[in-house]
Amino acid sequence: MIIRIVKMRFRDDAISPFERVFDQVRERIRAQPGCHSVELLQDIRDPCVLFTYSVWDHEEALNAYRQTDLFVTTWKQTRSLFSEKAEAWTVQMINQA
C-alpha cells in the first residue's frame, strides 16, 4: 500500500474553483483500479496551501491512473490555478497503529 501526497499552493482567487474541480472528480478518482481513497486537506495557517492525500494498492496503480484522460485533464485544469509549482511525495506505510 502506498500513499501519494501532493502539496499545491493556489492563488487567493483559485481556491474555490479548485474545490469545485476536486468535488467533480473525487469519486471518479476513487473508482480508479487500485485507489482506496482520496482526500483534500488544507493548511491551518495558510488557506492557499492544499494537499491531496490518496491511498493506492501499489505504485503501478497510481502510475496507470496518471496516464488516464481523467488525470491529464484534471491536472491541466488544476495546474493553471497554482501560484507556484506543486510538490509530490509517494510514501509507503511502514507502521500502522
Buried (B, 14 or more C-beta within 10 A) or exposed (E): EBBBBBBBBBBEEBBEBBBEBBEEBBEBBBEBEBBEEBEBEEEEEEEBBBBBEBBBEEEEBBEBBEEEEBBEEBEEBBEEBBEEEBEEEBEEEEEEE
